[in-house]
Amino acid sequence: MRPKDAASILLLDRSKDGIRVLVGKRSSAHVFMPDVFVFPGGRRDTRDHALPYSGDLHPAVRDRLIRAASRPLTVSGARALALAAIRELHEETGLRFGNAAGEPQPPDLSRLRFVARATTPPGRIRRYDTRFFCCFTDEVGVDLASISDSEELLDLQWLDIYDNTSLNMAPITRMVLEDVTKFMIGDHSLQFESPVRQYFERRGIFIRGFL
């Protein structure tokens, strides 16, 4: 089974002491990873190519997305992955990108960092090639008061990135968070050229490397 393109987003809040990341629990009705906490995200839809945006991907992010693809990926395809992550964020949590005043507007993709890519191993009931993006709430004008649970994600929580052991988190979610937290040591701004982690399985052996 060929993995389906998917995208997920680590939404980081630094408005208080420390840094928090948004996670939610997948419904028990899900066939794929039920009842575990994950970042908002999901499969890329064909309509994501046509979604509006106000600013394009940072060149370093765009180039890495294209270079890392298993199959040929156009600039439009790379952009669609980012737009898919933002669309899923809104559908699953009620949050949407806005302007400095928190008013909704087409998202500015230039604030997204590409931090990880994970491919579901063969033999699973669902397989996804997921790109993980990261951004800060204050950079993208997210109105935190508009957050709400959905049928997709329940029990939404802002989790301290350095204290995340209390939740039943999906293993890949925990690994991505651990690695992004390490990237931010000494530089909480998280550079657009930061390393990109890659997780996949080769001949039955799990690989946790870099793109």
VEXRODREN-306595 format. One record per residue (C-alpha): x, y, z; residue number from 1. Coordinates in steps of 0.02 Angstrom, whole numbers. Each point is the difference from the previous one (the first is absolute). Layout:
N
site x = X y = Y z = Z mardo = NUM;
...
END
This chain:
211
site x = 0 y = 0 z = 0 mardo = 1;
site x = 74 y = 166 z = -54 mardo = 2;
site x = -2 y = 130 z = 141 mardo = 3;
site x = -122 y = 144 z = -21 mardo = 4;
site x = 67 y = 178 z = 12 mardo = 5;
site x = -45 y = 81 z = 167 mardo = 6;
site x = 49 y = 150 z = 103 mardo = 7;
site x = 0 y = 44 z = 185 mardo = 8;
site x = 36 y = 158 z = 96 mardo = 9;
site x = 86 y = 38 z = 165 mardo = 10;
site x = -83 y = 161 z = 56 mardo = 11;
site x = 110 y = 79 z = 133 mardo = 12;
site x = -57 y = 133 z = 126 mardo = 13;
site x = 132 y = 107 z = 87 mardo = 14;
site x = -119 y = 131 z = 71 mardo = 15;
site x = 31 y = -60 z = 178 mardo = 16;
site x = 151 y = -67 z = 93 mardo = 17;
site x = 77 y = -141 z = -101 mardo = 18;
site x = -64 y = -72 z = -164 mardo = 19;
site x = -157 y = -105 z = -23 mardo = 20;
site x = -56 y = -110 z = -145 mardo = 21;
site x = -179 y = -42 z = -49 mardo = 22;
site x = -53 y = -184 z = 3 mardo = 23;
site x = -167 y = -89 z = -2 mardo = 24;
site x = -63 y = -178 z = 23 mardo = 25;
site x = -57 y = -96 z = -153 mardo = 26;
site x = -175 y = -71 z = 12 mardo = 27;
site x = -21 y = -184 z = 47 mardo = 28;
site x = -97 y = -18 z = -163 mardo = 29;
site x = 160 y = 23 z = -102 mardo = 30;
site x = 73 y = -157 z = -79 mardo = 31;
site x = 172 y = 81 z = -5 mardo = 32;
site x = 76 y = 44 z = 170 mardo = 33;
site x = -159 y = 14 z = 107 mardo = 34;
site x = 0 y = 74 z = 176 mardo = 35;
site x = 175 y = 76 z = -7 mardo = 36;
site x = 56 y = 181 z = 5 mardo = 37;
site x = 70 y = 72 z = -161 mardo = 38;
site x = 31 y = 166 z = -87 mardo = 39;
site x = -139 y = 66 z = -114 mardo = 40;
site x = 19 y = -68 z = -176 mardo = 41;
site x = -61 y = -118 z = -132 mardo = 42;
site x = 3 y = -57 z = -180 mardo = 43;
site x = 31 y = 125 z = -140 mardo = 44;
site x = -154 y = 27 z = -108 mardo = 45;
site x = 0 y = 43 z = -185 mardo = 46;
site x = -88 y = 164 z = 41 mardo = 47;
site x = 145 y = 58 z = 108 mardo = 48;
site x = 91 y = 57 z = -158 mardo = 49;
site x = -133 y = 132 z = -27 mardo = 50;
site x = -10 y = 71 z = 177 mardo = 51;
site x = 46 y = 185 z = 16 mardo = 52;
site x = 155 y = 62 z = 90 mardo = 53;
site x = 74 y = 171 z = 35 mardo = 54;
site x = 185 y = -43 z = 6 mardo = 55;
site x = 98 y = -143 z = -78 mardo = 56;
site x = 114 y = -129 z = 80 mardo = 57;
site x = 172 y = 52 z = 58 mardo = 58;
site x = 124 y = -52 z = -137 mardo = 59;
site x = 94 y = -116 z = 118 mardo = 60;
site x = -162 y = -87 z = 50 mardo = 61;
site x = -62 y = -14 z = -180 mardo = 62;
site x = 164 y = -71 z = -64 mardo = 63;
site x = 14 y = -130 z = 138 mardo = 64;
site x = -178 y = -59 z = -28 mardo = 65;
site x = 34 y = -24 z = -185 mardo = 66;
site x = 171 y = -80 z = 26 mardo = 67;
site x = -64 y = -122 z = 131 mardo = 68;
site x = -149 y = -64 z = -99 mardo = 69;
site x = -3 y = -185 z = -47 mardo = 70;
site x = -93 y = 44 z = -160 mardo = 71;
site x = 22 y = 158 z = -104 mardo = 72;
site x = -75 y = 148 z = 92 mardo = 73;
site x = -34 y = 170 z = -79 mardo = 74;
site x = 3 y = 168 z = 87 mardo = 75;
site x = -190 y = -5 z = -4 mardo = 76;
site x = 3 y = -173 z = 79 mardo = 77;
site x = 115 y = 58 z = 140 mardo = 78;
site x = -114 y = 148 z = 32 mardo = 79;
site x = -152 y = -114 z = 4 mardo = 80;
site x = 78 y = -102 z = 141 mardo = 81;
site x = 19 y = 157 z = 105 mardo = 82;
site x = -177 y = 55 z = -41 mardo = 83;
site x = -64 y = -174 z = 47 mardo = 84;
site x = 79 y = 16 z = 173 mardo = 85;
site x = -81 y = 170 z = 27 mardo = 86;
site x = -169 y = -60 z = -64 mardo = 87;
site x = 6 y = -150 z = 117 mardo = 88;
site x = 45 y = 115 z = 144 mardo = 89;
site x = -158 y = 101 z = -29 mardo = 90;
site x = -112 y = -151 z = -28 mardo = 91;
site x = 62 y = -93 z = 154 mardo = 92;
site x = 23 y = 144 z = 124 mardo = 93;
site x = -95 y = 152 z = -65 mardo = 94;
site x = 163 y = 99 z = -8 mardo = 95;
site x = 47 y = 92 z = -159 mardo = 96;
site x = 143 y = 112 z = -54 mardo = 97;
site x = -35 y = 187 z = 1 mardo = 98;
site x = 84 y = 170 z = 4 mardo = 99;
site x = 86 y = 92 z = 142 mardo = 100;
site x = -172 y = 45 z = 71 mardo = 101;
site x = -55 y = -181 z = -2 mardo = 102;
site x = -123 y = 28 z = -143 mardo = 103;
site x = -18 y = -148 z = -120 mardo = 104;
site x = 88 y = 17 z = -167 mardo = 105;
site x = 82 y = -117 z = -128 mardo = 106;
site x = 146 y = -82 z = 91 mardo = 107;
site x = 178 y = 63 z = -13 mardo = 108;
site x = 100 y = -157 z = -40 mardo = 109;
site x = 166 y = 90 z = 20 mardo = 110;
site x = -5 y = -26 z = 189 mardo = 111;
site x = -4 y = -190 z = -11 mardo = 112;
site x = 154 y = -105 z = 40 mardo = 113;
site x = 20 y = -175 z = -72 mardo = 114;
site x = 61 y = -105 z = 146 mardo = 115;
site x = -33 y = -184 z = -33 mardo = 116;
site x = -63 y = -133 z = -119 mardo = 117;
site x = -70 y = -169 z = 52 mardo = 118;
site x = -52 y = -146 z = -109 mardo = 119;
site x = -116 y = -132 z = 72 mardo = 120;
site x = 86 y = -171 z = -11 mardo = 121;
site x = -65 y = -133 z = -122 mardo = 122;
site x = -136 y = -116 z = 61 mardo = 123;
site x = -101 y = 130 z = 97 mardo = 124;
site x = -187 y = 22 z = -30 mardo = 125;
site x = 36 y = 178 z = -62 mardo = 126;
site x = 162 y = 71 z = -69 mardo = 127;
site x = 45 y = 184 z = -6 mardo = 128;
site x = 149 y = 103 z = -56 mardo = 129;
site x = -20 y = 141 z = 125 mardo = 130;
site x = 94 y = 166 z = -1 mardo = 131;
site x = 4 y = 91 z = 166 mardo = 132;
site x = -3 y = 189 z = 2 mardo = 133;
site x = 28 y = 115 z = 147 mardo = 134;
site x = -48 y = 181 z = 36 mardo = 135;
site x = -31 y = 122 z = 143 mardo = 136;
site x = -173 y = 67 z = 40 mardo = 137;
site x = 61 y = 181 z = 12 mardo = 138;
site x = 78 y = -10 z = -175 mardo = 139;
site x = -158 y = -60 z = -87 mardo = 140;
site x = -135 y = 99 z = 90 mardo = 141;
site x = -92 y = -147 z = 80 mardo = 142;
site x = -143 y = 50 z = 115 mardo = 143;
site x = 21 y = -124 z = 143 mardo = 144;
site x = -175 y = 37 z = 66 mardo = 145;
site x = -78 y = -83 z = -154 mardo = 146;
site x = 65 y = -173 z = 43 mardo = 147;
site x = -128 y = -141 z = 10 mardo = 148;
site x = -6 y = -190 z = -3 mardo = 149;
site x = -61 y = -89 z = -156 mardo = 150;
site x = -52 y = -173 z = -55 mardo = 151;
site x = 180 y = -28 z = -54 mardo = 152;
site x = 93 y = 63 z = 153 mardo = 153;
site x = -65 y = 2 z = 179 mardo = 154;
site x = 68 y = 65 z = 164 mardo = 155;
site x = 111 y = 132 z = -82 mardo = 156;
site x = 143 y = 49 z = 113 mardo = 157;
site x = 147 y = 120 z = 1 mardo = 158;
site x = 146 y = -107 z = 57 mardo = 159;
site x = 164 y = 63 z = 70 mardo = 160;
site x = 129 y = -61 z = -127 mardo = 161;
site x = 119 y = -44 z = 142 mardo = 162;
site x = -131 y = -90 z = 106 mardo = 163;
site x = -100 y = -119 z = -111 mardo = 164;
site x = 10 y = -169 z = 87 mardo = 165;
site x = -175 y = 3 z = 75 mardo = 166;
site x = -99 y = -31 z = -161 mardo = 167;
site x = -26 y = -158 z = -103 mardo = 168;
site x = 87 y = 72 z = -151 mardo = 169;
site x = 25 y = -91 z = -164 mardo = 170;
site x = 183 y = -58 z = -9 mardo = 171;
site x = 37 y = 98 z = -159 mardo = 172;
site x = -79 y = 156 z = 76 mardo = 173;
site x = 111 y = -15 z = 152 mardo = 174;
site x = 156 y = -27 z = -106 mardo = 175;
site x = -34 y = 151 z = -109 mardo = 176;
site x = -31 y = 109 z = 153 mardo = 177;
site x = 159 y = -61 z = 84 mardo = 178;
site x = 104 y = 38 z = -154 mardo = 179;
site x = -77 y = 172 z = -31 mardo = 180;
site x = 29 y = 42 z = 183 mardo = 181;
site x = 184 y = -44 z = -23 mardo = 182;
site x = 9 y = 112 z = -156 mardo = 183;
site x = -59 y = 145 z = 108 mardo = 184;
site x = 132 y = -17 z = 134 mardo = 185;
site x = 95 y = 165 z = -1 mardo = 186;
site x = -113 y = 75 z = -133 mardo = 187;
site x = -186 y = 2 z = 37 mardo = 188;
site x = -38 y = 87 z = -165 mardo = 189;
site x = 31 y = -164 z = -96 mardo = 190;
site x = 90 y = 48 z = -160 mardo = 191;
site x = -76 y = -39 z = -170 mardo = 192;
site x = 162 y = -90 z = -45 mardo = 193;
site x = -8 y = -111 z = 156 mardo = 194;
site x = 30 y = -187 z = -26 mardo = 195;
site x = -144 y = -107 z = -61 mardo = 196;
site x = -27 y = -168 z = 83 mardo = 197;
site x = -53 y = -154 z = -99 mardo = 198;
site x = -84 y = -157 z = 69 mardo = 199;
site x = -27 y = -157 z = -102 mardo = 200;
site x = 25 y = -187 z = 1 mardo = 201;
site x = 125 y = -93 z = -110 mardo = 202;
site x = 2 y = -190 z = -4 mardo = 203;
site x = -91 y = -5 z = 166 mardo = 204;
site x = 120 y = 121 z = 86 mardo = 205;
site x = -65 y = 169 z = 60 mardo = 206;
site x = 108 y = 146 z = -58 mardo = 207;
site x = 3 y = 166 z = 91 mardo = 208;
site x = 112 y = 107 z = -107 mardo = 209;
site x = 12 y = 166 z = -92 mardo = 210;
site x = -51 y = 54 z = -173 mardo = 211;
END
